Amino acid sequence: MSKTKLQVGILFGGCSEEHPISLKSAQEIARNLDADTYEPHFIGITRDGAWKLCEGPATDWEQHAHRPAVLSPDRGVRGLLVLDEGKYETISLDVVLPVLHGRLGEDGAIQGLLELSGIPYVGCDVQSSALGMDKSLAYLVAASAGVATPEFRTVAAGEAMDTRRLTYPVFVKPARSGSSFGVSKVANAEELAAALDVARRYDTKVLVEEAVVGSEVGCAVLGAGTDLTVGEVDRIALSHGFFRIHQEDTPEAGSDNSTPIVPADIAPESRARVQEAAKAVYRALGCSGLARVDLFLKDDGQIVLNEINTFPGMTSYSRYPRMMAAAGIPLSEVIDRLVTGALARSLTSTEHADA
């Protein structure tokens, strides 16, 4: 008797500047999806926000004819509505992997639609996604949990800033944008205005924060509540400048100024404290499913939060799958655990609603 496959919706693309990264993440997930367990349904979202049912996340997927498809917000349907010549058919889904990065992918927007749909989904919920996406809010929550953060200020749209009160260098970054898009390192007051303009291309809310001196380290986290698994800690070795992930023309070939070292070449006690700090941030924000927590390890041993990514990159060169693989957990197993966790969370939510 053949096993019934789980019907899995895989969303990729999206409207953010991280559209091409999402495509690469979906390609890697597709390569590592167990064909005996899952029946994938790929939904590509164009940069303009059009949803299309397609064969897979091929690089040229948008150049082919695809039927429009959307998630039904009606919990009685729990799946896709696929449009075809004025009619529609439904495809039931057991779970959704929202392989979307940045704005409208990690900020709670797609998670809200999935909550309305009633379909179990992988990753953080609406609240934790929104908190994690806004660096200033994530800092406040992390600080309340006892994790150090950089000194920072937020600058609203059109707001002037007293440059005399800053100690340089500082980093200027969009408060709610993914990767390192719009980030500048500012050495003096004369450079600040231009850096603010760059950051405002991506967000109206801008963060100006101290430049923390220390090693850039990261930790991959998987699970929910007290049942958390962490990957090996990595360290980003910089030759010059600052870490600007996904800014290269061909990131698969490596970066011109950074090399990831995993397992990180740091003392065992530092490794353990980095992992504990990552779990503390993860729990404080209410994360579930997965996240990558980026931190600084200072020379005096202090650990400072950099940022949290609630759906980190899953590309062939991404840090999250590399850290998990170094801990003995291949991407195929990560996917299995994520799907199992999403289904368990949905079942628990249903039981609470029925109580």
C-alpha positions as CSV (number, residue, x, y, z in Angstrom):
1,M,0.0,0.0,0.0
2,S,1.5,3.3,-1.1
3,K,1.9,6.1,1.5
4,T,-0.2,9.2,1.0
5,K,2.0,12.1,0.3
6,L,1.7,15.4,2.1
7,Q,0.5,18.2,-0.1
8,V,3.0,21.0,0.3
9,G,2.6,24.6,-1.0
10,I,6.0,26.3,-1.6
11,L,5.8,30.0,-2.0
12,F,8.8,31.8,-3.5
13,G,9.7,35.1,-5.1
14,G,7.9,38.0,-3.7
15,C,7.9,41.8,-3.9
16,S,11.0,42.6,-1.8
17,E,14.5,43.3,-2.9
18,E,15.3,39.7,-1.8
19,H,13.2,38.2,-4.6
20,P,16.2,36.6,-6.3
21,I,17.5,35.2,-3.0
22,S,14.1,33.6,-2.4
23,L,14.2,32.0,-5.8
24,K,17.6,30.4,-5.0
25,S,16.4,29.3,-1.5
26,A,13.3,27.6,-3.1
27,Q,15.6,25.8,-5.6
28,E,17.7,24.4,-2.8
29,I,14.6,23.3,-0.9
30,A,13.2,21.7,-4.0
31,R,16.4,19.7,-4.4
32,N,16.3,18.4,-0.9
33,L,12.5,17.7,-0.7
34,D,11.8,13.9,-0.2
35,A,9.8,12.9,-3.2
36,D,8.4,9.9,-1.4
37,T,7.0,12.0,1.4
38,Y,5.9,15.3,-0.2
39,E,3.9,16.4,-3.2
40,P,5.1,20.0,-3.9
41,H,2.9,22.7,-5.4
42,F,5.1,25.7,-6.4
43,I,3.6,29.2,-6.3
44,G,5.8,31.8,-7.7
45,I,5.1,35.5,-6.7
46,T,6.4,38.0,-9.2
47,R,8.0,41.3,-8.2
48,D,4.7,43.0,-9.0
49,G,2.9,40.6,-6.6
50,A,1.2,38.3,-9.1
51,W,0.8,34.7,-7.9
52,K,1.3,31.9,-10.4
53,L,1.2,28.1,-10.1
54,C,4.3,26.8,-11.8
55,E,6.3,23.6,-12.3
56,G,9.1,24.8,-10.0
57,P,11.5,27.6,-9.1
58,A,13.5,27.6,-12.3
59,T,15.5,30.7,-13.0
60,D,13.3,31.5,-16.0
61,W,10.0,30.5,-14.4
62,E,8.3,33.8,-15.1
63,Q,8.9,33.4,-18.9
64,H,6.5,30.5,-19.1
65,A,2.7,30.5,-19.1
66,H,1.3,29.8,-15.7
67,R,-2.2,29.8,-14.2
68,P,-3.0,32.4,-11.6
69,A,-3.3,30.8,-8.1
70,V,-4.0,32.3,-4.7
71,L,-4.4,31.0,-1.2
72,S,-8.0,30.9,-0.2
73,P,-8.6,32.9,3.0
74,D,-11.7,30.7,3.6
75,R,-10.8,28.0,6.2
76,G,-13.3,25.7,4.6
77,V,-11.1,25.4,1.5
78,R,-7.6,25.2,3.1
79,G,-5.7,25.4,-0.1
80,L,-5.2,27.1,-3.4
81,L,-7.7,28.6,-5.8
82,V,-6.3,28.1,-9.3
83,L,-7.9,30.2,-12.0
84,D,-8.4,29.0,-15.5
85,E,-10.5,30.6,-18.2
86,G,-13.1,32.1,-15.9
87,K,-13.3,29.0,-13.7
88,Y,-11.3,27.8,-10.8
89,E,-10.2,24.6,-9.2
90,T,-9.0,24.0,-5.7
91,I,-5.8,22.2,-4.6
92,S,-5.9,21.2,-0.9
93,L,-2.7,21.8,1.0
94,D,-1.5,20.1,4.2
95,V,1.2,22.6,4.9
96,V,2.9,25.7,3.4
97,L,6.6,26.6,3.2
98,P,6.7,30.4,2.8
99,V,10.2,30.6,1.3
100,L,10.1,34.3,1.2
101,H,12.7,36.8,2.6
102,G,12.4,40.4,3.6
103,R,9.4,42.7,3.2
104,L,6.0,40.9,2.9
105,G,7.8,37.6,3.5
106,E,9.4,37.8,7.0
107,D,7.4,40.7,8.4
108,G,4.2,38.9,9.4
109,A,2.2,39.8,6.2
110,I,2.2,36.4,4.6
111,Q,1.9,34.8,8.0
112,G,-1.3,36.7,8.5
113,L,-2.7,35.4,5.3
114,L,-1.8,31.9,6.2
115,E,-3.4,32.3,9.6
116,L,-6.6,33.4,7.9
117,S,-6.4,30.4,5.5
118,G,-6.1,27.9,8.4
119,I,-3.3,26.1,6.6
120,P,-0.4,25.0,8.8
121,Y,2.8,26.8,7.8
122,V,6.5,26.6,8.5
123,G,8.2,29.3,10.5
124,C,7.5,32.1,12.9
125,D,4.0,33.4,13.5
126,V,2.7,36.9,12.8
127,Q,3.9,38.5,16.0
128,S,7.4,37.0,16.1
129,S,7.9,37.7,12.4
130,A,7.0,41.4,12.8
131,L,9.2,41.8,15.9
132,G,12.1,40.1,14.2
133,M,11.8,42.2,11.0
134,D,12.0,45.5,12.9
135,K,15.5,45.7,14.3
136,S,14.7,48.4,16.8
137,L,11.8,46.3,18.3
138,A,14.0,43.2,18.3
139,Y,16.6,45.0,20.2
140,L,14.1,46.1,22.9
141,V,12.8,42.6,23.4
142,A,16.3,41.1,23.4
143,A,17.5,43.6,26.0
144,S,14.5,42.8,28.2
145,A,15.7,39.1,28.1
146,G,19.1,40.1,29.2
147,V,20.9,40.0,25.8
148,A,23.1,43.1,25.1
149,T,22.3,45.2,22.0
150,P,24.1,48.0,20.2
151,E,23.3,51.6,21.3
152,F,20.9,52.9,18.7
153,R,18.5,55.6,17.6
154,T,15.6,55.5,15.2
155,V,15.1,58.2,12.6
156,A,11.6,58.7,11.1
157,A,10.9,59.9,7.6
158,G,11.7,63.6,7.3
159,E,13.2,63.7,10.7
160,A,16.5,65.7,11.2
161,M,19.2,64.3,13.4
162,D,21.7,66.1,15.6
163,T,25.0,64.6,14.2
164,R,27.0,66.2,17.1
165,R,25.6,63.7,19.6
166,L,26.9,60.6,17.7
167,T,30.2,58.8,18.3
168,Y,31.6,57.6,15.0
169,P,31.8,55.3,13.3
170,V,28.1,54.3,13.2
171,F,26.0,52.0,11.0
172,V,23.0,53.4,9.2
173,K,20.5,50.8,8.1
174,P,16.8,50.4,7.3
175,A,14.9,49.2,10.4
176,R,12.8,46.8,8.4
177,S,14.7,45.4,5.5
178,G,16.5,42.1,4.9
179,S,20.1,41.1,4.4
180,S,22.4,44.2,4.1
181,F,20.4,46.2,1.6
182,G,20.7,49.9,2.3
183,V,23.3,49.5,5.0
184,S,26.2,52.0,5.3
185,K,29.1,52.4,7.6
186,V,29.5,56.1,8.4
187,A,32.9,57.4,9.5
188,N,31.9,61.1,10.2
189,A,29.1,63.6,10.3
190,E,29.6,64.6,6.7
191,E,28.7,61.1,5.4
192,L,25.5,60.8,7.5
193,A,23.0,62.5,5.3
194,A,23.9,60.4,2.2
195,A,23.7,57.2,4.3
196,L,20.2,58.1,5.5
197,D,19.1,58.7,1.9
198,V,20.4,55.2,1.0
199,A,18.6,53.5,3.9
200,R,15.4,55.4,3.1
201,R,15.2,53.7,-0.3
202,Y,14.2,50.6,1.6
203,D,12.3,51.8,4.6
204,T,11.0,55.1,6.1
205,K,12.2,54.1,9.5
206,V,16.0,54.1,9.8
207,L,18.3,52.9,12.5
208,V,21.6,54.6,13.5
209,E,23.6,52.4,15.8
210,E,27.0,52.1,17.2
211,A,29.6,50.1,15.4
212,V,30.2,47.2,17.7
213,V,33.8,46.0,17.6
214,G,34.0,42.2,17.7
215,S,33.7,39.0,15.7
216,E,30.6,38.4,13.7
217,V,29.1,35.1,14.7
218,G,25.8,33.4,14.0
219,C,23.7,30.5,15.3
220,A,21.0,28.5,13.5
221,V,18.0,27.6,15.7
222,L,15.3,25.0,15.0
223,G,12.2,24.1,17.0
224,A,9.9,25.8,19.4
225,G,9.6,26.5,23.1
226,T,12.0,24.4,25.2
227,D,12.6,21.9,22.4
228,L,15.3,23.7,20.5
229,T,18.1,22.4,18.4
230,V,21.1,24.7,17.5
231,G,23.5,24.3,14.7
232,E,27.2,24.8,14.9
233,V,28.2,28.5,15.5
234,D,29.9,30.2,12.5
235,R,32.2,33.1,12.3
236,I,32.5,35.6,9.5
237,A,36.1,36.3,8.8
238,L,36.5,39.7,7.1
239,S,39.4,40.9,5.1
240,H,38.1,44.5,4.9
241,G,34.9,46.5,5.1
242,F,31.8,44.9,6.7
243,F,29.7,41.8,5.9
244,R,27.4,42.5,3.0
245,I,25.6,39.2,2.3
246,H,23.9,38.8,-1.1
247,Q,25.5,41.9,-2.6
248,E,27.9,40.1,-4.9
249,D,27.0,39.4,-8.6
250,T,27.7,35.7,-8.1
251,P,27.6,34.9,-4.4
252,E,27.9,31.2,-5.1
253,A,31.5,31.8,-6.0
254,G,32.2,33.5,-2.6
255,S,32.5,37.0,-1.3
256,D,35.2,39.5,-2.0
257,N,35.7,40.4,1.6
258,S,34.3,37.6,3.8
259,T,34.8,33.9,4.5
260,P,32.4,31.9,6.7
261,I,34.2,29.6,9.2
262,V,32.0,26.8,10.5
263,P,32.5,25.5,13.2
264,A,33.6,28.9,14.4
265,D,37.2,29.1,15.5
266,I,36.3,30.4,19.0
267,A,36.8,28.9,22.5
268,P,34.3,26.2,23.5
269,E,32.9,28.3,26.3
270,S,32.3,31.2,23.9
271,R,30.6,28.8,21.5
272,A,28.2,27.7,24.3
273,R,27.4,31.2,25.4
274,V,26.7,32.3,21.8
275,Q,24.3,29.4,21.5
276,E,22.6,30.2,24.8
277,A,22.2,33.9,23.8
278,A,20.8,32.9,20.4
279,K,18.2,30.6,22.1
280,A,17.4,33.5,24.6
281,V,16.7,35.9,21.7
282,Y,14.7,33.2,19.9
283,R,12.5,32.5,22.9
284,A,12.1,36.2,23.9
285,L,10.7,37.0,20.4
286,G,8.4,34.0,20.5
287,C,10.0,32.4,17.5
288,S,9.1,28.9,16.3
289,G,10.2,26.8,13.4
290,L,13.5,28.4,12.5
291,A,15.6,31.5,12.7
292,R,19.2,32.5,12.4
293,V,20.5,34.8,15.2
294,D,23.5,36.9,14.3
295,L,25.6,38.3,17.1
296,F,28.9,40.0,17.9
297,L,31.4,38.3,20.2
298,K,33.6,41.1,21.7
299,D,37.2,40.6,22.8
300,D,36.1,40.8,26.4
301,G,33.7,37.9,25.9
302,Q,30.5,40.0,25.8
303,I,27.9,38.9,23.3
304,V,25.8,41.6,21.5
305,L,22.8,41.0,19.3
306,N,23.2,42.0,15.6
307,E,19.9,40.8,14.1
308,I,17.6,37.9,13.8
309,N,16.3,36.4,10.5
310,T,13.0,34.6,10.9
311,F,13.2,32.9,7.5
312,P,17.0,32.8,6.7
313,G,18.4,32.1,3.3
314,M,18.4,28.4,2.3
315,T,20.6,28.8,-0.8
316,S,23.6,26.6,-1.6
317,Y,25.9,29.2,0.0
318,S,23.6,30.3,2.9
319,R,24.7,30.2,6.5
320,Y,21.7,28.5,8.1
321,P,21.9,25.2,6.2
322,R,25.7,25.2,6.5
323,M,25.5,25.5,10.3
324,M,22.9,22.8,10.6
325,A,24.9,20.5,8.3
326,A,28.0,21.0,10.4
327,A,25.9,19.8,13.4
328,G,25.0,16.7,11.5
329,I,21.5,17.8,10.3
330,P,21.2,17.9,6.5
331,L,18.7,20.3,4.8
332,S,16.4,17.3,4.0
333,E,16.1,16.6,7.7
334,V,15.7,20.3,8.5
335,I,12.7,20.4,6.1
336,D,11.2,17.3,7.7
337,R,11.5,18.8,11.2
338,L,10.0,22.1,10.1
339,V,7.0,20.4,8.5
340,T,6.5,18.1,11.5
341,G,6.7,21.2,13.8
342,A,4.2,23.2,11.7
343,L,1.7,20.4,11.7
344,A,2.1,19.9,15.5
345,R,1.7,23.6,16.2
346,S,-1.5,23.7,14.0
347,L,-2.9,20.7,15.9
348,T,-2.2,22.4,19.3
349,S,-3.9,25.6,18.1
350,T,-6.9,23.7,17.0
351,E,-7.2,21.9,20.3
352,H,-7.0,25.2,22.2
353,A,-9.7,26.8,19.9
354,D,-12.0,23.8,20.5
355,A,-11.4,23.8,24.3
